[in-house]
Amino acid sequence: MSESPVHRDIDRIISRFYPQTQKGADILANSLNTTVYMPDFFEPDHPFPIEHFPPGTPEQKQEFHNFFATVANPSKNTQKLLSFGEVLKAAGARKVGVYGFCWGESGC
């Protein structure tokens, strides 16, 4: 398969630092001959505890809801993402592509 010039110029952005996520990012970068960035959208906080997912108790459900109201607030993180894209473009990226997966909140 020939390499598309479009793919060479796209920077992909992935979040969540699990080993399988990083491995997938490496595979994507190698197969598309591009750079993949994994910014920490939760910094200075942390991702939702994986041991509480899916939330099974009323307390864990509230904790999950609170996570999306604060740390993972869509508006706040959209702004972080747009700012990061601007930094990439200022550094010379001609195109920036973004994709992600649902975090499980009802708004997805």
C-alpha angles and dihedrals in degrees: 000000000000120000116253114228088221092061093052091060100046121098113204123210122208129173134203118064103228115140093244090051092052091047090051090049090052091050091049093048092049096045094048096034090232141117119264120201124201106193118189103242091178096057125155086021129048137251119267107283107267090213088064094052123134090028108235105175129057088247093053090046089053090046089052092049090048090050090059092044092055125009097024096035104155096220093049093047093045088058091049090051094049091048091050090050090053090052090052092049091048087053090056106272107149095195133018123197125192132192136164147160131253114270090212100258116139090246092069 
